[in-house]
Amino acid sequence: MIDPDAQADWVPEAADEDDVEDMPLSMRLSIADTLTLGNATCGFMAVYFTTTGILIPHLTGSNESGMARNSAATAVILMLLAAIFDLCDGLVARKLRSSPMGAELDNLSDLISFGLAPAYFVLVYGMVADDAQQRVSALAAIVVLLAVVLRLARFSCVTLKDGMFQGMPSPFGALTVVSIVLLELPFVPTLLAIVGVAWLMVSRVEYPKPRGVLAVAMLGWIVAAMGLLAAWAFDAPGGQLLLQTGCALQVVMGAVIPLFATARRVNTFRGNRREARAAQLP
């Protein structure tokens, strides 16, 4: 015999569960997930502008250098926007919530924006630069892409102490790679620097996570970089010099942070040894 009251209480619960199961995917995405999808969109559009504004005009023999400059600036600005989305989705996820597929969405979006987009940028550079070699540039682009793939896969599998990354974060690495290309150095130094950044992304060098003051500083730097790119794109007075200065600072930061991390690790090791010796004394 079924209690009518108990049955009445049970039916709506079942209906609610069915409603959850039938809820469309878009209704189950959190705010953080939406920001992550914005990251992926920016990465895809960066590839689009690199193709239509730089590669296709070069292949068709167009000499519109202004259009190539504007497209290159737009592509890099989109990568910078992707970095902002990547920074904000983590902050929002910690403050509010993220769906169960948030981590997977983040990795896939990072692969597009900070793996495919900068690698493709390097590949196109090897096709349009005067002293570049297309096959070697393609190899460098593959190295960048695989470095990001390995770094993201390791990030998903390895648990590190809170507040630290192992290896150069992929957004920072992507922006450093693009900065090296925009510096317009000779081909061989450019290639070696790009491979060096790829190595840093898969290395065990520790990098601090952008939280608190560091996150604000990073956001300010990204906005400033956008301004430099806009000045260069519109051929503002001194725009080329400003862009090269910003790119040089990005590369210097990419080289200096590992030195600070290594020095901190050495100091920590020495401090532990001193403490161990002090503990052994009578």
ROMIRO-462223 format. One line per field, with one value per residue (C-alpha): residue number from 0; x, y, z. Coordinates in nm, 2 decimals, always signed. Layout:
nr (NUM;...)
east (X;...)
north (Y;...)
up (Z;...)
END
This chain:
nr (0;1;2;3;4;5;6;7;8;9;10;11;12;13;14;15;16;17;18;19;20;21;22;23;24;25;26;27;28;29;30;31;32;33;34;35;36;37;38;39;40;41;42;43;44;45;46;47;48;49;50;51;52;53;54;55;56;57;58;59;60;61;62;63;64;65;66;67;68;69;70;71;72;73;74;75;76;77;78;79;80;81;82;83;84;85;86;87;88;89;90;91;92;93;94;95;96;97;98;99;100;101;102;103;104;105;106;107;108;109;110;111;112;113;114;115;116;117;118;119;120;121;122;123;124;125;126;127;128;129;130;131;132;133;134;135;136;137;138;139;140;141;142;143;144;145;146;147;148;149;150;151;152;153;154;155;156;157;158;159;160;161;162;163;164;165;166;167;168;169;170;171;172;173;174;175;176;177;178;179;180;181;182;183;184;185;186;187;188;189;190;191;192;193;194;195;196;197;198;199;200;201;202;203;204;205;206;207;208;209;210;211;212;213;214;215;216;217;218;219;220;221;222;223;224;225;226;227;228;229;230;231;232;233;234;235;236;237;238;239;240;241;242;243;244;245;246;247;248;249;250;251;252;253;254;255;256;257;258;259;260;261;262;263;264;265;266;267;268;269;270;271;272;273;274;275;276;277;278;279;280;281)
east (+0.00;+0.16;+0.10;-0.06;+0.12;+0.46;+0.38;+0.28;+0.61;+0.81;+0.67;+0.78;+1.13;+1.15;+1.01;+1.28;+1.55;+1.42;+1.41;+1.78;+1.87;+1.68;+1.83;+2.02;+2.40;+2.40;+2.19;+2.44;+2.74;+2.86;+2.98;+3.34;+3.27;+3.14;+3.46;+3.66;+3.46;+3.55;+3.91;+3.87;+3.69;+3.97;+4.23;+4.03;+3.99;+4.36;+4.42;+4.16;+4.33;+4.67;+4.55;+4.34;+4.55;+4.91;+4.93;+4.68;+4.80;+5.16;+5.05;+4.86;+5.14;+4.98;+5.21;+4.97;+5.21;+4.96;+4.70;+4.95;+5.05;+4.69;+4.61;+4.92;+4.83;+4.47;+4.58;+4.81;+4.54;+4.30;+4.56;+4.59;+4.21;+4.23;+4.48;+4.24;+3.96;+4.19;+4.28;+3.92;+3.76;+3.99;+3.90;+3.53;+3.54;+3.70;+3.45;+3.13;+3.15;+3.25;+3.07;+3.22;+3.36;+3.53;+3.88;+3.85;+3.71;+3.99;+4.26;+4.10;+4.06;+4.42;+4.53;+4.36;+4.46;+4.81;+4.91;+4.76;+4.74;+5.11;+5.24;+5.05;+5.18;+5.54;+5.46;+5.32;+5.63;+5.85;+5.66;+5.65;+5.98;+6.26;+6.54;+6.32;+6.32;+5.97;+6.05;+6.26;+5.98;+5.73;+5.95;+5.97;+5.59;+5.54;+5.78;+5.57;+5.25;+5.38;+5.52;+5.18;+5.01;+5.26;+5.24;+4.86;+4.86;+5.11;+4.91;+4.60;+4.80;+5.05;+4.95;+5.18;+5.20;+4.94;+5.02;+5.28;+5.29;+5.55;+5.69;+5.61;+5.23;+5.10;+4.95;+5.28;+5.47;+5.24;+5.28;+5.66;+5.68;+5.47;+5.69;+6.00;+5.85;+5.74;+6.09;+6.20;+6.54;+6.75;+6.60;+6.84;+6.83;+6.45;+6.43;+6.66;+6.46;+6.13;+6.27;+6.40;+6.05;+5.91;+6.16;+6.07;+5.70;+5.78;+6.06;+6.03;+6.09;+5.83;+5.62;+5.39;+5.02;+4.86;+4.66;+4.60;+4.85;+5.02;+4.69;+4.63;+4.98;+4.94;+4.61;+4.77;+5.05;+4.82;+4.61;+4.93;+5.05;+4.72;+4.78;+5.13;+4.99;+4.72;+4.97;+5.19;+4.89;+4.77;+5.13;+5.14;+5.45;+5.70;+5.47;+5.73;+5.98;+5.70;+5.61;+5.97;+6.02;+5.71;+5.82;+6.17;+6.03;+5.81;+6.11;+6.32;+6.05;+6.04;+6.41;+6.44;+6.15;+6.32;+6.64;+6.45;+6.28;+6.62;+6.77;+6.48;+6.51;+6.88;+6.82;+6.56;+6.79;+7.07;+6.83;+6.72;+7.08;+7.16;+6.85;+6.95;+7.31;+7.18;+6.95;+7.25;+7.45;+7.44)
north (+0.00;+0.34;+0.64;+0.91;+1.18;+1.02;+0.96;+1.33;+1.44;+1.21;+1.30;+1.67;+1.56;+1.33;+1.60;+1.84;+1.59;+1.54;+1.92;+1.94;+1.65;+1.82;+2.16;+2.28;+2.30;+2.68;+2.71;+2.50;+2.71;+2.93;+3.29;+3.17;+2.92;+3.20;+3.40;+3.09;+3.06;+3.43;+3.32;+3.06;+3.30;+3.55;+3.29;+3.18;+3.54;+3.60;+3.31;+3.47;+3.81;+3.66;+3.47;+3.74;+4.04;+3.90;+3.57;+3.61;+3.96;+3.82;+3.52;+3.74;+3.99;+4.28;+4.55;+4.70;+4.71;+4.92;+4.65;+4.38;+4.60;+4.66;+4.29;+4.19;+4.44;+4.31;+3.95;+4.03;+4.24;+3.95;+3.73;+3.99;+3.99;+3.61;+3.65;+3.89;+3.64;+3.37;+3.58;+3.68;+3.33;+3.20;+3.49;+3.46;+3.08;+3.12;+3.39;+3.23;+2.89;+2.69;+2.40;+2.05;+2.10;+2.43;+2.29;+2.11;+2.42;+2.63;+2.39;+2.36;+2.74;+2.80;+2.55;+2.76;+3.11;+3.04;+2.74;+2.75;+3.13;+3.21;+2.90;+3.01;+3.36;+3.22;+3.01;+3.31;+3.51;+3.24;+3.29;+3.67;+3.78;+3.86;+3.66;+3.38;+3.01;+2.87;+2.51;+2.61;+2.85;+2.57;+2.35;+2.63;+2.67;+2.30;+2.33;+2.61;+2.42;+2.10;+2.29;+2.44;+2.09;+1.93;+2.21;+2.20;+1.83;+1.84;+2.11;+1.88;+1.59;+1.73;+1.89;+2.17;+2.38;+2.66;+2.98;+2.85;+2.72;+2.48;+2.61;+2.94;+2.99;+2.95;+3.30;+3.46;+3.23;+3.31;+3.68;+3.64;+3.44;+3.71;+3.99;+3.82;+3.81;+4.17;+4.28;+4.20;+4.06;+3.86;+3.52;+3.30;+3.49;+3.51;+3.13;+3.06;+3.29;+3.12;+2.78;+2.91;+3.02;+2.69;+2.52;+2.74;+2.64;+2.27;+2.33;+2.29;+2.66;+2.79;+3.10;+3.27;+3.26;+3.60;+3.68;+3.99;+4.27;+4.06;+4.00;+4.38;+4.45;+4.19;+4.33;+4.68;+4.55;+4.39;+4.71;+4.91;+4.66;+4.70;+5.08;+5.02;+4.80;+5.05;+5.33;+5.11;+5.00;+5.36;+5.47;+5.72;+5.92;+5.70;+5.41;+5.17;+5.26;+5.23;+4.88;+4.76;+4.89;+4.70;+4.38;+4.41;+4.45;+4.14;+3.94;+4.07;+3.97;+3.62;+3.59;+3.75;+3.57;+3.23;+3.39;+3.52;+3.18;+3.00;+3.24;+3.20;+2.82;+2.84;+3.07;+2.83;+2.54;+2.72;+2.83;+2.46;+2.35;+2.61;+2.51;+2.14;+2.22;+2.43;+2.15;+1.91;+2.13;+2.03)
up (+0.00;-0.11;+0.12;-0.10;+0.08;+0.03;-0.34;-0.38;-0.22;-0.44;-0.78;-0.79;-0.69;-0.99;-1.21;-1.08;-1.16;-1.51;-1.56;-1.46;-1.70;-1.98;-1.92;-2.23;-2.20;-2.23;-1.91;-1.71;-1.80;-1.52;-1.55;-1.53;-1.81;-2.03;-1.98;-2.07;-2.40;-2.46;-2.43;-2.70;-2.93;-2.90;-2.99;-3.29;-3.41;-3.37;-3.61;-3.85;-3.85;-3.89;-4.20;-4.37;-4.29;-4.31;-4.49;-4.77;-4.88;-4.88;-5.09;-5.34;-5.37;-5.20;-5.07;-4.82;-4.52;-4.33;-4.34;-4.24;-3.94;-3.83;-3.87;-3.67;-3.40;-3.39;-3.36;-3.07;-2.90;-2.93;-2.76;-2.48;-2.45;-2.42;-2.14;-1.96;-2.00;-1.87;-1.57;-1.49;-1.52;-1.25;-1.02;-1.09;-1.04;-0.70;-0.59;-0.74;-0.89;-1.19;-1.36;-1.35;-1.70;-1.61;-1.59;-1.92;-2.09;-1.95;-2.09;-2.43;-2.46;-2.35;-2.61;-2.88;-2.76;-2.62;-2.82;-3.17;-3.21;-3.12;-3.30;-3.61;-3.57;-3.57;-3.88;-4.07;-3.97;-4.13;-4.45;-4.48;-4.32;-4.56;-4.40;-4.25;-4.36;-4.38;-4.29;-3.98;-3.88;-3.91;-3.69;-3.43;-3.44;-3.38;-3.08;-2.93;-2.99;-2.83;-2.54;-2.46;-2.50;-2.26;-2.02;-2.00;-1.97;-1.69;-1.52;-1.52;-1.37;-1.12;-0.79;-0.68;-0.37;-0.36;-0.53;-0.77;-1.13;-1.26;-1.59;-1.75;-1.77;-2.12;-2.15;-2.04;-2.28;-2.57;-2.52;-2.49;-2.82;-3.00;-2.85;-2.98;-3.33;-3.31;-3.21;-3.57;-3.47;-3.71;-3.79;-3.59;-3.26;-3.30;-3.35;-3.05;-2.83;-2.93;-2.86;-2.52;-2.42;-2.53;-2.30;-2.01;-2.05;-2.00;-1.74;-1.36;-1.29;-1.05;-1.14;-0.90;-0.97;-1.06;-0.74;-0.55;-0.63;-0.89;-1.07;-1.08;-1.20;-1.47;-1.58;-1.59;-1.80;-2.05;-2.09;-2.14;-2.41;-2.59;-2.59;-2.74;-3.01;-3.10;-3.13;-3.35;-3.56;-3.63;-3.70;-3.41;-3.36;-3.18;-3.21;-3.34;-3.06;-2.80;-2.93;-2.94;-2.58;-2.46;-2.64;-2.50;-2.15;-2.20;-2.31;-2.02;-1.77;-1.93;-1.87;-1.53;-1.35;-1.37;-1.23;-0.93;-0.89;-0.90;-0.65;-0.41;-0.43;-0.36;-0.06;+0.07;+0.03;+0.22;+0.49;+0.54;+0.56;+0.83;+1.03;+1.00;+1.12;+1.41;+1.52;+1.53;+1.76;+2.13)
END
